[in-house]
Amino acid sequence: MASRLFDVLGTEWFCVTAVRGLGEAGVLARLGAVGSDPLPRCPIDGVVEHFGPDSWAVRVYCPTGSGWAYVFDAFPQVGVTFREPVLKELSRGTEAVSVWKFLDGTTRVAHARDGEILALFDSWRFDPASGKEPGRLNRALERVGFLLDEPGDDLSDPAAALEAVESEFGLTVDPQEVAGPLPTVVVPVRVD
């Protein structure tokens, strides 16, 4: 299985978090997001026109019937939705999974449930995921080529990480919809 998310996000920086069972309003409320009414709808490469490059802007995608809502960092070098307080809030009463590629050779994956981070993985360290319950994430990562004694030379960390969470958690996206205009808001800076 190839990653549909990677098809649209590609090899550059990205940060995407999927939250089970929440709609757009629920996601926006948990993010404490602020924006005009109606919300601007920005394509993947058009956020800078509405928000400054240092803002914590995110795009929200809630495909009907999928059971998941997706939050894409507009300027992913920050990793807004991967930040512990944001990820904990998004997973409160449900679960969330997040993949953040912020440097070449470094991709991070987190799995959270009920406001608690269960597993964290950093591809730079070459170690299995750590945390209270890393088993599910480790199995998914191993299936796509991580955690092997001799990983394949063709293993792309970001593509494999996205493929792992897509197959393990049943994530499905339409790359054209993700690339197109989506509701875009700014997440207030949170310090924990």
N, C-alpha and C positions, 0 to 999 in steps of 0.2 A: 504494500500500500504506500503510495506516495502522499506527501502531506499537501492537502488543499490549502492550508494556511500558508505554507512556505511558497506556494505558487503565487500568492499575492504579496506576501511580506518580503520574500527574497532574502538575499545574503547581507543586506545592510542591517543597521540597528533595528530592533523591534522589541516591543513588549506587549504581550497579549495575555489577558486573564479571562477565563471562562467561568461563569457562575451558574450553578444549576438552579433552575426553578424560579428565577426572578425575571420580571419583565423590565421594560425600559424605565418606568417610574420607580420601581424598587431599586434598581441599580443606581439611578441618579440620586435617590434619597440617601442610600448608604454611602455614596461618594461625597455627600454634602456638596454636590456640584452646583455651581452658580452659572447662570447664563441668561440671555434674553428670552422673552417669550414672543414668538416661537423661537425655538433653538435654531441656531445656524446649522445647516447641513453641509459639511465639508467633505470633499473627496480626500483620498489618502494623501495626495500631494498638494492640497489647497488650504491647509490649516493656517499657515503663516500669514495669509491674507486677512484673517479675522483675529488672530491671537499672536502675541509676541513669541519669539522663539524660545524664551525662557519660561513660558507659562507651563503650568501642569495641565495642559489640555488633553482631553481624551475623546475618542469617538466611540459611540455605543451602537452595537449591532445585535438585534434580537430577532432572529429568524423564527417565523411562526411554526409552532409544532416541534421545534427541535429540543425543547427542554433546557436550553442553555442561552445565556446572554453573554456577549463578548465585549470586552472593553479593550480598545487599542490605544496605547499611548501615542499621541500625535508627534511628540518629540521624545522618542524612546531612550535617548541617552540618560534620562533621569530615572526611568523605571518606576513611574508613579504607582502603578497597580501592583508592582512586586514588593513595594515597601510594606514592611510588617504591619503597621497600623491600618493601612488601607486594605491589605489582603485579609486581615483578621475581621475587619468590618464587613467586607464583601461576603465572607464565608459564614457569618453569624446565622445559625439556624439552617444552614445548607452546606454545600461544599464548593470549593473553587480550586482551579488549577491555573498556574501562571508560568509562562516561558518568557525569559528576558535574554536577548542577545545584545550585549552592549559593547563588546570589544571582539576583535577577531580572535578566535580560539577560546572565547569564554561565553558559555551559554548556561544560564541558571534556570532551574525548574523548581517550583514549589507546589505542594498539595496542602490545602487547608480545609478544615471542617469545623463547624460550630465555633468559629472564632479562635481556633487554635491551629498553628502551623504543625502539620503532621510529619512532613518530609521536605528536605531541602537537598538539591543536587547542584553541584558546580562542576561543569565539564573540565575546567582548568585543573582541578585537583586529581582527577582520575580515580576518585574513590566513590563507592556507592553512596546513595542518598543517606543522609543522617536525619535523626529526629525520632519522635515518639513512635511513629508507625511508618517506616520507610519501605516496607515490603512490597506494597502495591506499586509504588513508583519504581522501585528497583527492578521488579519483574518486567514492567513496561519498557524501561530503558534497556534492559538486557536483550529483550526481543528485537530491538532495532539496531543492536550492535555495540552499545555501551557496556562497560563492566566486563569485557572479555579480556583474557590474558593477552591476546594479540588482535586488537581491533583492526578492521580492514582499513587500507589506505584511502579508500573512497568514502569513509564515514564523514559526513558533513554534520558537525555538532548541531547547528540550528535546525537543519532539516530533520535530522533524526530525533531531536528532542520534541519537535512539533508532531512528528509522526507517532512517537510514543504516547503522547497525551491524547492525540486524536483517536488512536485505536483503543487505548485503555478506557477512556472516559466517554467514547461515542460522540466525539465532537464532529460536527459537519458544518461547513460554511460554503457559501457561493462566492468564489473569488471575485466575480464581477460586482456583486453587491458590496463586498468588503472594500473594494477599491473605489466604489462610487460614493456619492454624498451620503453621509451618516450624521445623526445628531451629534453635535460637538459642544462640549462644556469644559469649564476650568474646575479642577479639583482644588479646594483650598489646601494650602500647605499645612501639614499636620506634623507636629513634633511629639514623639512619645518618649 
